[in-house]
Each structure stands twice: as C-alpha cells, then as structure tokens.
Amino acid sequence: MEVTCLLLLTLVPMYCKGQGVYAPAQAQIVHAGQACVVKEDNISERVYTIREGDTLVLQCLVTGHPRPQVRWTKTAGSASDKFQETSVFNETLRIERIARTQGGRYYCKAENGVGVPAIKSIRVDVQYLDEPVLTVHQTVSDVRGSFYQEKTVFLRCTVNSNPPARFIWKRGSSTLSHSQDDGVDIYEPLYTQGETKVLKLKNLRPQDYASYTCQVSVRNVCGIPDKAITFRLTNTTAPPTLKLSVNETLVVNPGENVTVHCFLTGGDPQPQVLWSHGPGPLPLGSRAQGGTLTIPSVRAQDSGYYNCTAINNVGNPAKKTVNLLVRSMRNATFQITPDVIKESESIQLGQDLKLSCHVDAVPQEKVSYQWYKNGKLARISDRLLVTRNDPELPAVTSSLELIDLRFSDYGTYLCVASFQGAPVPDLSVEVNISSETVPPTISVPKGRSVVMVREGSSVELQCEVRGKPRPPVLWSRVDKEAGLLPSGAAMEETPDGKLRVERVSREMSGTYRCQTARYNGFNVRSREAQVQLNVQFPPVVEPTNQDVRQALGRPVLLRCTLLRGSPLRIASAVWRFNGHLLPTAPAPPNEAPDHAELRLDPLTRDSSGSYECTISNDVGAASCLFQVSAKAYSPEFYYDTPNPTRSHKLSKNYSYVLQWTQKEPDAVDPVLSYRLDIRQLSLRTSVTKPIPVRRVEKGQLLEYILTDLKVPHSYEVRLTPITTFGAGDMAARIIRYMEPTNSPNLSDNTCHFEDEKICGYTQDRADNFDWTRQNALTQNPKRSPNTGPPTDISGTPEGYYMFIETSRPRELGDRARLVSPLYNISAKLYCVSFFYHMYGKHIGSLNLLVRSRNKGALETHAWSLSGNRGNSWQQAHVPINPSGPFQIIFEGVRGSGYLGDIAIDDVSLKKGECPRKQVDPNKVVVMPGSGASCPPGPLSFGPLAVFLLAMLR
C-alpha cells in the first residue's frame, strides 16, 4: 500500500492578513471551446464569434469572499428551450451544437451577499451560411409601338447568413460584372439587408441563354466554406402551371375514398409538385405521390383546405386549392322564443311563439329541415310559418313561427335535420308546447350556498333548475383573478346542474356562478345563482428548518409562526425535543396567537439538539424544525490566494498555501483550534493534524501551508473548527495542482505541463498538427523506438512533457506550433529557458519565435536547432527583447521520417538577462540506460527548506 507523507507547516503563530477580508464579488468572462475569433489573452467581453453547430463554453471567473455564487442568463434568443425560465447556476456555461437562435448577450451574475452583485456580459455571435436559393423572373414589354418586344430576365439569389454574404455571379465559368458586360446589371433590392442579390439580363440576347451560378461566401469566417447554386436558362424556361381534376370545392360522404389529381400543364425546368393541408398535416394514412393525393376512408375531421403547389424557381409557384367537405352533422339544439315584440318571457295564448332548430353541419348550407307536429308533417298556413336564416339566430337555423297562439297549437313538435340523398344519419330534436311549458328558474339547494371541503378531496357544487323544459346549466367563476374553472375552461356545461371537481386544491377557493343556457330551453334572459367554495388546508408555517447557533450559557428563543391556513388559527401547538414531548404552558384565554414560542435559558450541552414545533388548525398540521447547538459554523475557504501553488519539479513535490476565514465566530464560543484532514484523492487514508489558534475575529484571514504534496496529484482538504462545545461544521475543498499562467515576474512561473491547462498555452490553428501532452504512463506502447524521451525532465513516470509525434500521416515540413499566453511588457529584456529532447535519425527542427503585438502581429525567430542531439534532456537559455505585448511560440518541424519526435519541458520566462555561463546540456539530465551516473556530492536544499531550518534554529 502506498504511504503518503505530508509535511504540514504552520506559520507560528497563524497570522491575519488584516480585518475585513470579506470582499464583494467580481467577475470576468473567459471564453473557450470552438470559438472562431478569440482575443489573444483569451479573455474578452466583446463579441464572441462561433460557428453554428460547434460547442459554446463560457466560464465566469469570480473573486470575492465568501466564494460567490454564479448565475447565467441571457437576453436575445434562448440558450436552451427553457433557458430563460431556468437559469444556469454554474461557473461554466456549456452549449453543445449551438444554434443561430441561441446567439445574443449572455450575462454572468456573481453574488456572495457582500456589496452589490457583479454582472458581466458577452455577446455571442453565431456564424452560419445556408444553401442559397435562386429564383428566376421574366418580363416582356412592348417597345416602339409594338414593333418588337423586349424580354428581361431577373435571376434573384437569396441566402441566410451571418455575417452578410458576398455574392459572385458567373455565366459558365466567367465572372459577371457591370463593367465587362452592358447587358447585365447586378444590384441589391431595397429592404433586403444584404441577403439578396439580383442579376438582371436586359433585352435578352442569344448569348444570354447559358448556365448561371450564384456563389455566396462569408470569406471563410469560422472555416465556413463557400456555397453555390446553378441555373440553366434556355428559350423554353417558363414558370409552372397547374390544373385540378376536381372542382375547387369537393363534397364527399364519410367513408369514401378520395383521389385528387393535380396536373402539370407547363413549366421548365420540370416543376416539383407538393401537397399540403391547412392548418395541420395531411391526414393519417393519406398518400401524396407526385400530383396525386389519395385519402382512404375519409372522416369528418379530414375536412379542410388541401393545397397543390408546383415549384421550379421560375416565376411564382403555381398553387391550386381544394376545399374538401366531408358531410357530417352533430349537436342538435332547439330554442323557444316567446313574443319578442311584447317582450314576453313566457308562453301565452294570443301571443306569437317561435320554435328554432339548429345543427352544426358540414357543409352547413346543404342541411335541410322538416317540422312535424304530433308525428305528422306540419302544414304551412297563415298562422304557421317556416323560416330559414333568422338574423337573430345562428346561420342556417330553421324556425317554426306560430302566429296568435291558440289552444289547438299545443302539442309535440319534432325538427328533423338531414342531408338529402346522402348516407348521413338524420338528427332530430323534440319540443313539447303546452300550458305546462314554463321558463326556467335556478336556485341553490338549502345549505349548499357555502361549501366547505378539505384540500385533496372531491366536491360537488349544485344548482337546481326548475321549468319545462329544463335547460343545461353553465358554470363559470366570478373571481376575475381566478378566471378559469378547475377543468381549465372558462365555462362548462352540465346537464344536471352539478359541477364535480376531483382533488380540490386551495387555489380553487372562490365564488362560482351557475346560469341557465339559452338553448335547449327558453331563449330568454339567463337565470343565475352563486355558490361559495371554501377549501380548508393545513397550516403553512415558518421557519420550516432553521439552524440556531448560540454560545453555551446564553438564552435561546424559538418561535414558530403561522403564515397561512384555513381556518387561519392555531388549534394546538406541541413542542418536542429529540422526538420527546415537552410540557408547554397553555395560551392565555381570549387570545388567538399566530405563533408558538419556546425559551431555553440557558443553553447547555444537554439542551442542544433538535426541536420540533407542530402546529395544528384542526385540518392538518405543519412543523417548524430547529437545530439548536453551540457548535461553530464552518470555515470559509479563501479562493483568491495569489499563486497558492509552489512546485519543485526535480523532487516532484509542491506546496499549497491554504487560507480561510471563520464564519460568524462571535455567534458561539471562541474557536480554540482546527482539525485538518488531508487525503490524496487516489488513496483512502488521510493524515490528521491539530492546528491551535488564538482568538479568531470575523473577517480575519488564516493561513496554513501544506508541503510535500505529490505532483500532479490532487488532494481533499477537510477543516473542522473546535470549541469548548466540541467539533463544529466541517468545510471541504479539493486542491489541484495548477501551473502558473500569469505574466513573467520574479516568482517561480516555470511551466512543467503537469496541468491539463498547460499554463495557458494553446495550439495554433494555422499549423499542420498539434503538440501532444503525455508522460511515461500515457505513452503508446507501440510508439516508434529510438526517438523521443522515455520520461520527463524529472525522470519519474508521472511527469508530463509536450512532444510532437512525427509518424504517419505527418509529412516532411509539417509544423506544430504551441503558443503562450499574451504577456504585457514590463521590462526591456527577458530570458526564455526550457529543456528540449531531440533524439532520432529523422529529427527536423525546433524553433522558438516571438510574436510581438505592438503594431500588428509580427513574428521573429529567436532560436533554432536541427538534427539529432542525443537521448538526453538539454537546456537552452534564449534572450529576447520584445517591443510590446508578446507571445512565445514553440514550433516543431517534422523531418524526413518517423524517427523524429521532439519534446520540450520546464519552460520559464523571467525578466532580465540569461545566465552567462551555459551549463553543458548533456550533463544536466542523462536518460536511464545510457550508462552514466550522477557524481556524489553534498545535499542541496531549496529556499523553502533553508527557511524552515532557520526557523527551527
């Protein structure tokens, strides 16, 4: 089992960087992923350009203490289908296969409760180029009194793109322009915003009959290739024309097979014929093949408009529409209308009476009605009239008018609706007219005006209708803010006057209206009544869960408050401690409190624990839960420590500066010490160390240095405060080995390539292939022998380095370029130091270039080496004197064969001159197996070790 030894070093005593280390959040947006345009320092809040379909990665780098929480939102478009409703709470926003609609301004909001939140934004511009569409339009005009005609052709090329596309017109393989041919004109129509270009062929000539190509380009932005479309113009070019095999309105019976042919009568080139149905898709089971549409066993719901469209991109598309009507009838209703002139609402002898009958039918105007009285066909006379299309009634309604109603007119009337000669069943409705036929009344049964029901149960609201005939009852809600019924409809019809609701919720409380319908009964003013529904539900309390901290010996007051409930009163309040019932004093008489309280005076170790207050309102109960203790809050790790990692490559160790503050230290007893547990992530065992401290103040920054951490392993650190009460809340974080990416300074900024971020270096997009990061454990076991290093400069199998693989498909002269971050100049002279390994008989070249950003991007060669240099790591020191912000570039060039792998490691950039005395690179590190050994000598200690020894003395 591997044993990991850690030297845990405290600065004696632990010191404070100063009060008030709490700082408001600050944010900065870093973009990564497959961006097309990236600012040289990889950090920008300008436009971020990305190709449609690529992966968008935005990272919000935050500082501030405590650690800020990050939320992503956006304005235009949507980052996902529900992005604006569900914001992304993460420091990194990742969108796979980004679409053009997801472009817009993205906002990163960081807040930590100190000061105002930090908000940064970046605009994402999604680049795309669709396939162009080319349409042709022709005009013929008379010239000079009809002596001859001029024919003009317009070729219109349209494309959707971002950025706006550039158009190139070609005849055959020759590019067209105004200056080269007077017979053509190229222009952009008004209000097209750059997405359309028109080629106008004036007074068509014989040479104009040719192939025309519209080529569109976004100038290879984001690597988007050009696209083109070609059209062959001939003297037979013509727009499409169509003819239908049926009339524009086609009436069929249900169950019939419907076939409609759409014939092409013209068009060159050959048009494409398409069928569509509005507003929905074609019926299930239908077949559209060419110009023929077949619908087997047609149904009533298949009625609608069917469109046949022919397209050949010449002129306008040809379109023919068939209105398919499938005969059907449903929903037969009747109305009894007393004498309107005399404003009567009841049937009276000597007054007029109108009986109306209506069905919803397709086609509506083809419905015929017949009236029967007492089973016999009604005879039309001066006193009995049948009318159709009464303007006061729905369209195609049949009415039977009885003039000067007599006793002999009493009887049973039957209205029969039918389609003459069609196999559609008739619909009929019966109306009885007698002295007992009276208008309706509506009321709420006694004791049912107010209905009380518990949430979750079923309820029935009832209104009684009297009268003959009894019409349906329509239910709606009176509360304007409520609006819809529980079913989701604004109004609901019930034949028996009962509205049934399942699983009642508290939102359904309110006033409900019941009213008589004006159909299937008297056509008079609706009668109304109201029912009040009160839904009882259990109490809602706060806090539902509260963490209460207090020092030992101090009093604690716990309060549980009733917020909502029906009824809104406390029937009982019961307190429990760790599950055991506590005695409570009764509430004062004639008092209806909205809360329950429990006082602990004083707080002791034995009285610390879980307290639960259960409040009941006779319908249900709800609980407030309090976790009461004197234990300390968790530490707050400080994430803004500058350069917390210090690495020692040759010993394969690194140290880490761990900093933190104590959350609310005055809320409980003073923190006496901390327990530190640290564990390598690949192991199960951990090392524990007590850390004594003096009195800790709020905002005081505490520091601890962890040393002898193994490169490149990560560690889990757990920190627990200890008080007289005992252990407090633990805080944990992961420490990862990270190499520096900052600008050169006096501190150690050597890049060992142990971190996946490779110190901010990036692969150049303009080269032929990439550098590869690997170590002895990740090497390909089938790699080419006799080339490349077996390990990194430290000689350990875990150490990483960068190298170029020169095996196939690499060819002679292929280049791989590794580009550093952008460094802002602060000195006149710098020294670039690095180790290189160039072993193999096909070694090409290793070049070091400096890219200056003072006036544009200018690259200069600073150092170059070629050929086989042996199986050893060697060191180079290269002086550079950039004139402005700069980057360094390592360029590996492939030689004549596959035995040409080149590697680099331990790259550093320091201000000032390079060492004058160059160490023999062949004696720095000799690879295992070469037969050499290191000479004996005194032990060497690094600066940190010397400092520790001095402290111990």
Secondary structure, DSSP 8 states (H G I E B T S, - for coil): ------EEE--SS---S-S---EEEEEEEEEEESEEE--TTSB-SSEEEEETTS-EEEEEEEEEES--EEEEEESSS-SSTTTTTS-B-SSEEEESS--GGG-EEEEEEEE-SSSS-EEEEEEEEEEEE---EEEEEEEEEEETTTTEEEEEEEEEEE--EES--EEEEEETTEE--TTT-TTEEEE--TT-TTSEEEEEE-S--GGG-SEEEEEEE-TTGGG---EEEEEE--TT-EEEEEEESS-SEEEE-TT--EEEEEEEEEEES--EEEEEEESS---TT-EEETTEEEESS--GGG-EEEEEEEE-SBSS-EEEEEEEEE-EEEEEEEEEEE-TTTT-SS--TTS-EEEEEEEEEESGGG-EEEEEETTEE----SSEEEEE--TTS-SS-EEEEESS--GGG-EEEEEEEE-TTSS---EEEEEEESTT-EEEEEE--TT-SEEEEETTS-EEEE-EEEEES---EEEEE--TTT-S-TTS-S-EEESSSEEEESS--GGG-EEEEEEE-SSSEE-S---EEEEEEEEEEEEEEE-SEEEEE--TTS-EEEEEEEEEEES-S-SEEEEEETTEE-------TT---SEEEEEESS--TTT-EEEEEEEE-SS-EEEEEEEEE-----EEE----SS-EEEEGGGTEEEEEEEEEESSGGGSS---EEEEEEEETT-S--EEEEEE-----TT--EEEEEEEEETT--EEEEEEEE-SS-B---EEEEE------S---SS---B-S-STTGGG-EE-TTSSB--EEE-TTTS-TT--SSSS-SS-TT--TT--EEEE--STT--TT-EEEEE---B---SS-EEEEEEEEE-STT--EEEEEEEE-SSS-EEEEEEEEES---SEEEEEEEEE--SSSEEEEEEEE--SSSS--EEEEEEEEEES---SS---GGGTEE-TTSS-----------HHHHHHHHHH-
